[in-house]
Amino acid sequence: MAETVTALSPPHAQNPGGGPGVSAYSGRTPPHSFEAEEYLLSCCLLDGGDTIARCLEAKLAPAAFYHSANQIIFEKLTELYQKSPPVALEMLIEELRTAKQLEAVGGMPYLMQVSARIPTTAQAVYFIEKVRELSLLRELIKVTTSTVEQCFSYQGGLEEFIDRVEQDIFRVTQDRVSDAARPMKEPTREAMTVINKLMMKKGEKTGVVSGFKDLDDLTFGFQKQEMIVLAARPSVGKTSLALNIAESAVLPKRGDPVPTLVFSLEMSSSQLALRMLCARARVNMTALRGGTLPKQAPEQQRLVEVADELSKSPLFIDDSGHLTIMELRAKARRLYSRYKLGLIVVDYLQLLSPGDPAVPREQQVAEASRGLKAMAKELDLPVLVLSQLNRSSEKENRTPRLSDLRESGSIEQDADVVLMLAPPKDADEKFDAAGYDLIVAKQRNGPIGDLKLTFLKHITRFENFAQ
């Protein structure tokens, strides 16, 4: 005979601690989903931290859960995450046992059931929104039911009464919007802190250094919340320059390394790693691919040493294809919650997938550009975005300018700094080293100007220009 398995219910499921009983809703059960709550808790236990971080980001409180046992479990999960992530089921059980709450949540059987509820966290965002949505509905029912009762017992003072009702509704809905407006006192204090640091450092770089002296002298490093656009025609060296900057960030000559995330929408992570290895070890990649390097050559030892350096560095590469701007921001947000990123590189803007393929291409690029700028502000770090230029500068045989940014004027508008890379006009395919022009075409908080970089083609590496 087949065995019948019955799902366990947590204690007090019919009279949860997070809201009024059935009678308060005129005999009707308030909106809730026992399954969605269990699925969300299962996601929290499954990945050890990512889903909990998302819940905190969404301002999900224990009271958002309808069932009191689930409230207790979620509260313990968030406490554990804030103390020592990642979180595991064994840790949760021990914490509940220590707090003498293990039996209150249904004991080991209920916790084992919850942990095995779902095999993947792919739908975690959906369950977070579902739990929030139902919690908000319950709160609105409470407030509006109370308002109806107050209307029946109204005794005068209409303006005060309406104001009180508005306050009650605002209290329920205020977590749906972020605290954007701030009194001037706070940003002024932050600005003075920056000024004091600048005066103390006396010309030292205040942002993430690129590793190129002339560029860092102009920008004082890439600053927090800035979107820096690096634009060039195809095959000019955008990716090589971006990788050189990322290398400078994670393996600096002075100071602490800056955790850096590179979104590579065009090349695979292994291709990027090969480029970085050869560039830093100063090994001819063509000779390496062709198998013409001697087996006992010093280049091999340098490659091994550089591989060890890079493997220990805080550099992360995401080579997912077909990313939308929303997916890219979600990925960056999750990694930032773990490693406190200091720089993000996106290679490149025009390869981001549109959120809505039906809208015109210019609007698609504008949406991506706005999203990247918003990400820089949200995560409080510089975002280096690679972008293509149109053919105008090539056709007219001139240096690039801001109007050459491809497909959308919003890139120029959103960017805090625009860098344009141009090869020397007299260079041919046989050159090994050449002086490239790097044009600082826009800098919202500093000077603009032109500078030169030396490009070593055989190792795909840019270096400070030397006469």
Backbone torsions as a table, in degrees:
resi	resn	phi	psi	omega
1	MET	NA	134.0	-179.7
2	ALA	-69.2	141.2	-178.9
3	GLU	-85.0	134.0	178.3
4	THR	-93.0	127.1	180.0
5	VAL	-105.3	123.5	179.2
6	THR	-106.6	129.2	179.3
7	ALA	-66.3	137.6	178.6
8	LEU	-78.9	149.7	173.5
9	SER	-112.8	143.8	178.8
10	PRO	-69.2	159.0	177.8
11	PRO	-60.6	151.4	175.8
12	HIS	62.1	26.3	-177.6
13	ALA	-63.3	-29.2	-179.8
14	GLN	-83.5	-13.2	-179.8
15	ASN	-139.5	68.1	-172.3
16	PRO	-64.6	153.4	-179.3
17	GLY	-80.1	-11.9	-174.1
18	GLY	-88.2	0.9	-178.2
19	GLY	-165.7	177.9	-178.9
20	PRO	-70.8	160.2	178.8
21	GLY	-73.8	-179.1	-176.7
22	VAL	-61.1	-36.4	-176.0
23	SER	-61.5	-30.4	-179.0
24	ALA	-67.3	-16.0	-178.2
25	TYR	-111.3	35.1	177.8
26	SER	55.7	43.7	175.8
27	GLY	82.7	-2.4	-179.4
28	ARG	-100.4	146.3	178.6
29	THR	-76.2	130.6	179.8
30	PRO	-65.7	155.6	-178.3
31	PRO	-60.4	131.1	175.4
32	HIS	-167.1	164.2	175.1
33	SER	-139.0	103.8	177.8
34	PHE	-58.6	-39.3	-178.1
35	GLU	-67.2	-44.2	-179.3
36	ALA	-61.1	-39.2	178.6
37	GLU	-64.1	-44.1	179.0
38	GLU	-64.8	-43.2	179.3
39	TYR	-60.3	-41.8	-179.7
40	LEU	-65.4	-43.8	177.5
41	LEU	-63.0	-37.0	178.0
42	SER	-63.8	-41.1	176.6
43	CYS	-61.5	-41.3	179.4
44	CYS	-59.2	-39.2	-179.0
45	LEU	-80.0	-26.1	-173.8
46	LEU	-71.5	-42.2	-175.7
47	ASP	-103.5	-1.9	172.6
48	GLY	76.7	-2.8	-179.2
49	GLY	175.1	-37.6	-175.0
50	ASP	-57.6	-48.1	-177.5
51	THR	-67.4	-37.3	177.9
52	ILE	-63.3	-41.1	177.9
53	ALA	-61.2	-39.7	178.5
54	ARG	-65.7	-39.7	178.5
55	CYS	-61.7	-43.8	179.6
56	LEU	-65.5	-38.3	178.5
57	GLU	-63.8	-35.9	178.9
58	ALA	-82.8	4.8	180.0
59	LYS	58.0	40.5	178.6
60	LEU	-83.5	120.0	-178.6
61	ALA	-100.1	159.8	176.3
62	PRO	-54.5	-34.6	-178.6
63	ALA	-65.3	-13.6	177.8
64	ALA	-70.0	-18.8	177.9
65	PHE	-84.0	137.3	-176.7
66	TYR	-76.4	-40.3	-175.6
67	HIS	-88.0	132.5	-173.8
68	SER	-61.3	-36.6	178.6
69	ALA	-62.3	-41.1	179.3
70	ASN	-68.6	-32.0	174.6
71	GLN	-61.1	-46.7	-179.3
72	ILE	-63.0	-45.0	-178.6
73	ILE	-61.6	-47.1	-178.6
74	PHE	-64.3	-39.1	178.7
75	GLU	-61.2	-42.5	178.7
76	LYS	-66.8	-38.7	179.2
77	LEU	-61.5	-44.4	-179.5
78	THR	-68.0	-36.9	176.7
79	GLU	-62.3	-44.6	179.5
80	LEU	-63.8	-42.3	-178.6
81	TYR	-62.0	-40.3	-178.5
82	GLN	-72.8	-23.4	179.1
83	LYS	-87.9	-50.0	-173.9
84	SER	-156.1	77.2	174.3
85	PRO	-69.6	156.8	-1.4
86	PRO	-78.9	159.5	-176.3
87	VAL	-97.8	139.4	178.3
88	ALA	-126.4	158.5	-179.6
89	LEU	-57.7	-40.1	-178.5
90	GLU	-62.3	-37.9	177.8
91	MET	-65.5	-42.5	179.5
92	LEU	-61.2	-46.0	-179.8
93	ILE	-59.3	-44.9	-177.9
94	GLU	-64.6	-41.3	179.1
95	GLU	-64.9	-42.1	178.4
96	LEU	-65.3	-38.9	178.7
97	ARG	-64.9	-43.8	179.7
98	THR	-62.0	-38.3	-179.6
99	ALA	-83.1	2.9	-178.7
100	LYS	57.7	39.6	179.3
101	GLN	-118.7	4.0	-175.7
102	LEU	-62.4	-45.7	-179.6
103	GLU	-69.9	-30.5	-178.7
104	ALA	-64.9	-25.3	179.9
105	VAL	-97.1	4.7	178.7
106	GLY	104.2	6.3	175.6
107	GLY	70.1	-168.8	-177.9
108	MET	-59.8	-39.8	-178.0
109	PRO	-58.1	-43.3	-179.0
110	TYR	-68.8	-39.3	179.2
111	LEU	-64.9	-40.0	178.2
112	MET	-64.9	-38.9	178.4
113	GLN	-63.2	-45.4	-179.3
114	VAL	-62.6	-44.0	-175.6
115	SER	-65.2	-25.1	-177.4
116	ALA	-102.8	12.7	-173.5
117	ARG	-66.8	-31.0	-170.6
118	ILE	-145.3	141.3	-175.0
119	PRO	-88.2	-13.2	-175.3
120	THR	-146.5	156.6	178.7
121	THR	-96.7	14.1	-174.2
122	ALA	-58.2	-31.4	-177.5
123	GLN	-103.7	20.6	-176.8
124	ALA	-57.5	-42.9	-178.5
125	VAL	-61.0	-39.7	179.2
126	TYR	-61.5	-45.1	-178.0
127	PHE	-69.7	-33.8	174.9
128	ILE	-60.2	-48.2	-179.4
129	GLU	-65.6	-36.5	179.8
130	LYS	-65.3	-44.9	179.3
131	VAL	-64.7	-42.0	178.1
132	ARG	-62.9	-44.2	-177.5
133	GLU	-60.9	-47.6	-178.7
134	LEU	-67.9	-36.3	177.0
135	SER	-63.7	-42.9	179.1
136	LEU	-63.6	-40.4	177.9
137	LEU	-61.8	-42.1	179.2
138	ARG	-63.4	-42.0	179.5
139	GLU	-65.0	-40.5	178.6
140	LEU	-65.0	-38.0	177.2
141	ILE	-62.0	-43.5	179.2
142	LYS	-60.8	-47.9	-176.5
143	VAL	-66.1	-46.3	-176.5
144	THR	-70.8	-34.5	175.4
145	THR	-62.5	-42.3	177.2
146	SER	-63.5	-38.2	179.8
147	THR	-64.0	-41.5	178.0
148	VAL	-59.8	-45.3	179.2
149	GLU	-61.8	-40.9	179.9
150	GLN	-67.3	-32.9	178.0
151	CYS	-64.4	-40.8	179.4
152	PHE	-67.2	-30.3	-178.8
153	SER	-102.8	20.0	-177.5
154	TYR	-60.4	133.5	-176.9
155	GLN	-127.3	23.3	177.1
156	GLY	111.4	169.9	-177.9
157	GLY	76.1	60.5	-172.8
158	LEU	-60.3	-45.2	-176.9
159	GLU	-60.9	-45.4	179.2
160	GLU	-64.5	-38.0	-179.8
161	PHE	-64.2	-47.7	179.7
162	ILE	-63.2	-40.0	178.7
163	ASP	-60.9	-41.1	-179.9
164	ARG	-66.5	-39.8	177.5
165	VAL	-63.2	-44.3	179.2
166	GLU	-61.7	-40.0	178.4
167	GLN	-62.9	-41.0	-180.0
168	ASP	-63.3	-43.1	-179.9
169	ILE	-69.7	-39.7	178.1
170	PHE	-61.9	-38.4	179.6
171	ARG	-60.2	-35.8	180.0
172	VAL	-72.9	-40.8	-170.7
173	THR	-96.2	-5.5	-171.3
174	GLN	-65.4	-27.6	-179.8
175	ASP	-72.0	-8.9	178.9
176	ARG	-77.7	-14.7	178.6
177	VAL	-121.7	151.3	-179.1
178	SER	-84.1	159.0	178.0
179	ASP	-81.5	87.6	-173.7
180	ALA	-86.5	-41.8	-176.8
181	ALA	-81.5	131.0	-179.0
182	ARG	-128.8	143.1	175.8
183	PRO	-62.8	148.7	-174.3
184	MET	-61.6	-21.6	-178.7
185	LYS	-57.7	-42.4	-176.3
186	GLU	-68.9	-54.4	179.2
187	PRO	-62.5	-30.4	177.6
188	THR	-65.1	-42.9	178.4
189	ARG	-63.2	-40.9	178.1
190	GLU	-64.4	-40.9	179.7
191	ALA	-63.3	-39.8	179.1
192	MET	-66.8	-34.0	176.3
193	THR	-62.3	-44.1	178.0
194	VAL	-63.3	-42.9	179.9
195	ILE	-61.0	-44.4	179.0
196	ASN	-61.4	-39.8	178.5
197	LYS	-65.1	-41.8	179.4
198	LEU	-62.0	-41.5	-179.5
199	MET	-69.5	-35.4	179.0
200	MET	-70.5	-37.4	-175.4
201	LYS	-79.4	-20.4	175.1
202	LYS	51.7	59.6	175.5
203	GLY	96.0	-6.4	176.9
204	GLU	-67.4	155.4	-178.3
205	LYS	-71.8	135.0	-176.4
206	THR	-102.3	-8.8	-179.7
207	GLY	-117.5	-164.3	177.6
208	VAL	-76.9	118.9	-176.2
209	VAL	-76.2	144.4	-179.1
210	SER	-84.6	-18.9	-174.7
211	GLY	92.4	-4.0	178.5
212	PHE	-111.3	115.2	-168.9
213	LYS	-57.0	-49.3	-176.4
214	ASP	-63.9	-38.1	178.9
215	LEU	-68.7	-43.1	179.9
216	ASP	-67.0	-31.2	176.7
217	ASP	-66.0	-32.5	179.1
218	LEU	-77.8	-38.8	-172.1
219	THR	-103.0	-14.9	-171.7
220	PHE	58.7	29.6	-177.5
221	GLY	92.1	162.4	177.2
222	PHE	-78.0	123.3	-171.9
223	GLN	-90.1	156.6	177.7
224	LYS	-59.1	144.9	177.1
225	GLN	70.9	6.1	179.1
226	GLU	-91.9	143.8	168.5
227	MET	-104.2	116.0	-178.6
228	ILE	-105.6	120.4	179.8
229	VAL	-99.6	126.4	174.3
230	LEU	-110.9	110.2	-172.5
231	ALA	-116.0	146.0	177.1
232	ALA	-167.9	166.7	173.4
233	ARG	-72.7	161.1	179.8
234	PRO	-58.2	144.1	175.4
235	SER	65.1	22.8	177.8
236	VAL	-90.5	-29.6	178.4
237	GLY	132.3	18.1	-179.6
238	LYS	-56.7	-49.6	-176.0
239	THR	-65.0	-41.6	179.7
240	SER	-60.5	-45.1	-179.9
241	LEU	-65.5	-41.3	179.6
242	ALA	-63.1	-40.5	178.8
243	LEU	-67.4	-36.4	176.1
244	ASN	-62.7	-38.9	178.2
245	ILE	-67.8	-42.9	178.1
246	ALA	-61.8	-40.2	178.0
247	GLU	-61.8	-42.6	178.6
248	SER	-62.3	-33.6	-178.9
249	ALA	-71.7	-44.3	-174.7
250	VAL	-87.2	-21.3	178.3
251	LEU	-129.1	65.6	-174.5
252	PRO	-73.0	153.7	175.8
253	LYS	-72.1	-32.6	177.2
254	ARG	-135.4	150.7	176.4
255	GLY	84.6	-177.4	-177.3
256	ASP	-83.5	148.8	176.1
257	PRO	-66.2	149.8	179.9
258	VAL	-107.7	113.3	177.4
259	PRO	-54.6	127.8	-171.5
260	THR	-130.3	136.0	177.0
261	LEU	-114.2	127.5	178.1
262	VAL	-111.8	120.4	171.3
263	PHE	-93.5	112.0	179.9
264	SER	-106.4	102.7	-177.2
265	LEU	-89.8	-6.2	-175.9
266	GLU	-114.5	-43.0	-176.1
267	MET	-111.8	154.4	178.7
268	SER	-77.3	161.0	-179.6
269	SER	-62.5	-34.8	179.6
270	SER	-68.0	-36.1	176.4
271	GLN	-65.0	-43.5	178.2
272	LEU	-63.7	-41.7	179.2
273	ALA	-61.4	-40.9	178.3
274	LEU	-62.3	-43.2	178.0
275	ARG	-60.5	-47.3	-177.7
276	MET	-65.6	-39.5	178.6
277	LEU	-61.0	-49.5	-177.2
278	CYS	-67.5	-39.0	-178.4
279	ALA	-66.1	-45.6	-177.4
280	ARG	-73.2	-35.8	179.3
281	ALA	-82.5	-6.7	179.7
282	ARG	59.4	49.1	179.7
283	VAL	-111.3	134.3	179.4
284	ASN	-67.1	112.1	-175.4
285	MET	-68.3	-32.7	178.7
286	THR	-65.1	-43.4	178.0
287	ALA	-65.4	-37.3	179.6
288	LEU	-65.1	-45.5	179.7
289	ARG	-66.5	-35.2	-178.9
290	GLY	-79.3	-6.0	178.3
291	GLY	73.5	23.9	-177.9
292	THR	-96.8	1.0	176.3
293	LEU	-77.7	130.4	176.8
294	PRO	-59.5	146.4	-175.6
295	LYS	-63.5	-35.3	-178.3
296	GLN	-101.5	21.6	-177.8
297	ALA	-68.7	150.0	177.9
298	PRO	-61.3	-22.7	178.1
299	GLU	-59.3	-34.9	-179.6
300	GLN	-63.6	-42.9	179.2
301	GLN	-64.8	-38.3	178.2
302	ARG	-64.8	-39.7	178.1
303	LEU	-61.6	-41.5	178.8
304	VAL	-63.3	-44.1	-179.2
305	GLU	-64.7	-43.2	-179.7
306	VAL	-67.5	-38.5	177.6
307	ALA	-59.7	-38.8	178.5
308	ASP	-66.8	-41.6	178.2
309	GLU	-60.6	-49.9	-176.3
310	LEU	-67.2	-37.0	-178.7
311	SER	-66.2	-25.0	179.4
312	LYS	-93.8	-6.1	-176.0
313	SER	-82.4	157.1	179.4
314	PRO	-84.5	54.4	179.6
315	LEU	-107.7	129.8	-179.1
316	PHE	-122.9	135.4	-179.6
317	ILE	-122.4	126.7	175.8
318	ASP	-114.7	111.4	-177.8
319	ASP	-106.6	27.8	177.1
320	SER	-59.9	137.7	176.5
321	GLY	-93.6	161.9	174.4
322	HIS	56.9	43.7	177.4
323	LEU	-83.2	135.9	168.3
324	THR	-86.7	166.6	-179.3
325	ILE	-64.2	-35.5	179.0
326	MET	-66.7	-40.4	178.4
327	GLU	-66.8	-41.5	178.6
328	LEU	-60.7	-44.9	179.9
329	ARG	-64.3	-38.4	179.2
330	ALA	-64.6	-42.6	178.2
331	LYS	-62.6	-45.6	-179.6
332	ALA	-62.4	-41.2	-178.7
333	ARG	-62.4	-42.3	-178.6
334	ARG	-67.1	-43.3	-179.9
335	LEU	-67.8	-36.5	178.1
336	TYR	-60.9	-38.0	-179.5
337	SER	-64.8	-22.9	-179.9
338	ARG	-92.7	-41.4	-167.6
339	TYR	-120.8	3.9	177.8
340	LYS	50.9	65.6	-177.9
341	LEU	-59.3	152.5	177.4
342	GLY	-120.3	-9.6	-179.4
343	LEU	-158.0	139.3	174.0
344	ILE	-126.0	135.2	177.9
345	VAL	-117.5	131.9	178.9
346	VAL	-119.8	117.9	-176.5
347	ASP	-123.4	95.8	1.0
348	TYR	-140.3	171.9	-168.6
349	LEU	-56.3	-46.8	-173.2
350	GLN	-70.1	-10.5	178.6
351	LEU	-90.9	-4.5	176.0
352	LEU	-66.1	136.2	-179.6
353	SER	-73.6	143.0	-179.4
354	PRO	-73.3	144.9	174.3
355	GLY	-67.3	-36.8	177.8
356	ASP	-131.0	102.8	-176.9
357	PRO	-62.7	-15.7	-176.4
358	ALA	-77.1	-21.8	-176.8
359	VAL	-77.9	156.1	-179.8
360	PRO	-57.8	152.1	-176.3
361	ARG	-58.0	-40.5	-179.2
362	GLU	-60.3	-39.2	178.0
363	GLN	-69.4	-34.6	177.4
364	GLN	-61.8	-47.0	-179.9
365	VAL	-65.7	-39.1	178.9
366	ALA	-62.4	-40.5	178.5
367	GLU	-62.5	-44.1	178.9
368	ALA	-63.9	-42.2	180.0
369	SER	-62.5	-45.8	178.1
370	ARG	-62.5	-39.3	-179.9
371	GLY	-64.8	-38.4	179.4
372	LEU	-69.4	-39.0	176.4
373	LYS	-64.8	-41.3	178.1
374	ALA	-63.2	-36.5	178.4
375	MET	-65.0	-40.0	178.3
376	ALA	-60.3	-41.2	179.7
377	LYS	-72.2	-42.2	-177.2
378	GLU	-64.0	-44.4	-176.9
379	LEU	-91.4	-4.5	175.9
380	ASP	58.4	53.1	179.5
381	LEU	-151.8	162.3	176.1
382	PRO	-77.9	142.4	176.5
383	VAL	-119.7	117.4	178.5
384	LEU	-94.4	115.9	-174.7
385	VAL	-114.1	123.1	176.1
386	LEU	-85.1	143.1	-177.3
387	SER	-145.9	155.4	178.3
388	GLN	-93.0	152.7	172.1
389	LEU	-101.5	153.1	174.4
390	ASN	-78.0	-176.3	-172.2
391	ARG	-85.0	-1.7	-171.8
392	SER	-56.0	-45.4	-177.0
393	SER	-64.8	-34.3	178.4
394	GLU	-69.8	-44.7	-177.9
395	LYS	-63.4	-38.5	-176.4
396	GLU	-93.5	1.5	177.5
397	ASN	51.8	54.5	-179.0
398	ARG	-137.9	171.2	176.1
399	THR	-73.3	149.3	-178.8
400	PRO	-66.4	156.4	174.2
401	ARG	-138.1	172.2	-172.8
402	LEU	-56.7	-35.4	-178.3
403	SER	-67.7	-9.7	179.9
404	ASP	-85.4	-5.7	177.9
405	LEU	-59.6	130.2	-167.0
406	ARG	-79.7	133.8	164.9
407	GLU	77.4	-14.4	179.6
408	SER	-161.1	130.4	175.1
409	GLY	-73.2	-13.7	-178.4
410	SER	-68.9	-22.8	177.9
411	ILE	-62.7	-47.6	177.9
412	GLU	-60.1	-38.3	-177.4
413	GLN	-71.3	-42.7	-175.1
414	ASP	-76.9	-30.2	-173.2
415	ALA	-69.6	140.7	172.4
416	ASP	-87.4	-33.8	177.8
417	VAL	-134.2	134.4	174.4
418	VAL	-121.0	120.1	176.3
419	LEU	-109.7	136.8	178.9
420	MET	-124.7	126.1	-176.1
421	LEU	-103.2	128.3	-178.6
422	ALA	-136.2	131.4	177.4
423	PRO	-73.3	159.6	176.6
424	PRO	-63.6	141.8	-175.2
425	LYS	-64.6	-27.2	-176.6
426	ASP	-97.3	8.2	-178.4
427	ALA	-77.6	145.3	174.3
428	ASP	-122.4	-179.4	-173.5
429	GLU	-69.3	-13.8	-175.7
430	LYS	-91.4	-6.9	-174.4
431	PHE	-68.0	148.1	176.1
432	ASP	-101.4	-32.2	178.7
433	ALA	-143.4	139.0	-179.2
434	ALA	-153.0	155.2	179.2
435	GLY	-89.5	108.3	178.0
436	TYR	-86.9	148.5	174.0
437	ASP	-89.3	129.3	171.0
438	LEU	-116.3	112.6	-174.5
439	ILE	-100.9	119.9	172.1
440	VAL	-86.4	91.1	-171.9
441	ALA	-81.7	-22.0	178.7
442	LYS	-150.3	138.0	171.4
443	GLN	-149.9	109.4	-172.7
444	ARG	-60.6	-34.5	-174.6
445	ASN	-119.5	30.8	-179.1
446	GLY	-171.5	-176.6	-176.7
447	PRO	-77.3	161.4	172.8
448	ILE	-109.4	167.8	179.9
449	GLY	166.8	175.2	179.8
450	ASP	-111.0	145.7	174.7
451	LEU	-144.6	170.3	-178.1
452	LYS	-119.1	147.0	173.6
453	LEU	-128.1	146.6	175.4
454	THR	-92.2	126.7	178.2
455	PHE	-106.1	120.6	177.0
456	LEU	-96.6	100.1	-170.2
457	LYS	-64.7	-37.5	-173.7
458	HIS	-67.9	-19.9	177.0
459	ILE	-120.7	11.2	-179.0
460	THR	44.4	55.7	-176.8
461	ARG	-133.6	134.0	172.0
462	PHE	-94.8	142.9	177.8
463	GLU	-138.2	167.0	175.7
464	ASN	-57.1	140.0	-175.6
465	PHE	-73.2	134.0	176.6
466	ALA	-124.8	132.2	-179.9
467	GLN	-64.5	NA	NA
